[in-house]
């Protein structure tokens, strides 16, 4: 009888936890959402196909998330202000993603140069 009681109580705890999680009552939901998507535009294509849909950008507060949907090789990334001031410049091996924290509010442009010379960019605003 004790085993049946323990089993019943365990199932009740698990079920109540699952229901709280499903209804976001446990406080585990993301309050800000998944971030605001940023449109990636092509600047110069030197041959090949358009890869703008393989670069996924979103901004959530001051966190800029960059993800690559496929292996593009080593991609050079340059972050500048809208006025052209260089903020950061580095290379990343795809398909890895990165998160950049931007400390100042303002308008920014992120530029991606693929190994074949194709250039893509995204414009965004940091408000927090």
Secondary structure as GFF3:
##gff-version 3
##sequence-region A 1 128
A	DSSP	alpha_helix	2	22	.	.	.	ID=ss1
A	DSSP	beta_strand	36	38	.	.	.	ID=ss2
A	DSSP	beta_strand	41	44	.	.	.	ID=ss3
A	DSSP	three_ten_helix	52	54	.	.	.	ID=ss4
A	DSSP	beta_strand	55	60	.	.	.	ID=ss5
A	DSSP	beta_strand	63	68	.	.	.	ID=ss6
A	DSSP	beta_strand	74	81	.	.	.	ID=ss7
A	DSSP	beta_strand	86	93	.	.	.	ID=ss8
A	DSSP	beta_strand	98	101	.	.	.	ID=ss9
A	DSSP	beta_strand	106	113	.	.	.	ID=ss10
A	DSSP	beta_strand	119	126	.	.	.	ID=ss11
###
